Amino acid sequence: MTSTSQASLAAALQVRHLRKSYGAKTIVDDLSFAIRPGECYGLLGPNGAGKTTTLRSILGLTPIDGGEVLVLGLPVPAQAQAARARVGVVPQLDNLDPDFTVEENLLVFGRYFGMRDEAIRARIPGLLEFAALTAKRGDRINTLSGGMKRRLTLARALVNDPDLIVLDEPTTGLDPQARHLVWERLRALLAQGKTILLTTHFMDEAERLCGRVGVIDHGRMVAEGPPHDLIAQHLEPYVVEVYGDGAQDWLAGAKAGLAARVEISGETVFCHTAEPAPVVQTLHGRAGLRYLQRPANLEDLFLRLTGRDMREET
Amino acid sequence: MSATAVSTRAWPLPSGRVWAILRRHFLVWRKTAATTVLGDVLDPMVVLLALGYGLGKLLPAIEGVPYITFLAAGSICMGALYGASFEATYGAFSRLQVQRTWEGMLNTPLTLDDVLWSEVLWATAKAVKSGVAILLVVILFDIARTPTLAWIPLVLLLVGFTFSSLAIIITAWARGYDFFMYYFTLGVTPMVFLSGVFFPVSQLPAVLVAVIGWFPMAPAIQLIRPLVLGQMPADAGWLLLQLAVTAALAMWLAAVVLRRRLLR
């Protein structure tokens, strides 16, 4: 209890019993979490779980039906403008100004924060360097690659030197090289002491970056904690994935003897176990089977907690 | 506890940060001015010169002045209407939906009221620019030269604001560009043809005149035509009030619809 109240005193973001519905449909249902200064917190959940609505509530862009949101100590939506002045936002879809150059995008955006031109111009070289876009400073937006646009969007979110950075699926649609570069930049921000809140579908992203994650489903928090603690808490330490034409036959024959919890998803058999070696032994020499032995990860946890059924966009 | 910073039904109030958005629009305009000038200035200018000189030769004096002088006021208002309407529909909608510019702005201390005001003020600027451009043609071709012309830019400020606030309601409702065809066909075109741009409204059935009189083009022309002819408009106070009330109602309606769309 003591640690919770201490955390809430100095919290960079505090969400308490947040509720939001559209008509009869409850989107966020009594959601509570807090982020410490300097922490990277990941909000995970399937489509329609309430992630985006939660972010909109934090930015004061939607009236909330109940609960409390404190952003850097400021109550939202009551003081949403003052809160947004100290927050940087990277939206899910790029909304850079296509008519402007890289540099102009930063300048114009800085003005929205009431910054003077000289103050913005003084920050631009550092922001361009951070985004590795110094050489592109005079280029139009439509000449940039997807990764460059994302990095510019990230740099733009830093123009007001925010204390809290909110990223909504920051690497969706990027190729692996571009994703790694964005992750590296985000880690650099954490090293500077910035606080980060991100939503993501990519479990490797959350595992790499986040000190803690909150898994939400149907607007409720279903699990929260450091990724590896959560995995240890909810899952067996290893997974053997078996797939290929003979997978079902193999399972029918070996199931009784397996010391594992078995899940089937599509054409893949997932064996969750503390002892992978005996499972793997039954697989040796079977033609048409492929298998992979690995430690349990956040994706397994996510699927365990939110189910394997598909969620369509709502 | 439903805590909201702004009531969803309040009249929209802008802040000083509107200026930052207007500077953005101006910077874009500077880069694309050449193409946008075509539609909203050249169009009414061609109408004025072609119909004024061409058709004017065949027509007797209307209300005691040559046809082109009569048409001048209408052309100025038409320029303002097109300048405002294109910017506040197609232009604003691109920023709202296609480029997601508004979304970016709303993630900063800017409010939706700021964004709405900046769109309407920017469209007003485009309206004044188009109207003044035609006014300059009127002076340059000696269609009219009188001291009362100096009032026209001031009147255009309110006229343009009213046209813009009306058009932004349509944008608030629009889900695609196609929707604007309705506004131009059912709103802009009737305003142009039935408010006294091309001929005195006394030629029209009284019922039609009464209906079209509620639209802002009618008071705009009743204000600007006397100014072109060297007279101060009769009932100027009432006409200005009609424009101001129309604009105030339109701003309110646009704000309510936009809040329901974006801040839900």
Interface residues (C-beta under 8 A of the other chain):
Chain A: Y22 L59 G60 L61 T62 P63 I64 D65 G66 P75 P77 A78 Q79 A80 Q81 A82 R84 A85 V87 V89 P91 L93 D94 N95 L96 D97 P98 D99 F100 E104 V108 F109 R111 Y112 F113 G114 N160
Chain B: M1 S2 A3 T4 A5 T8 R17 A20 I21 R23 R24 L27 V28 K31 T32 Q99 R100 T101 E103 G104 M105 L106 N107 T108 P109 L110 T111 L262 L263 R264
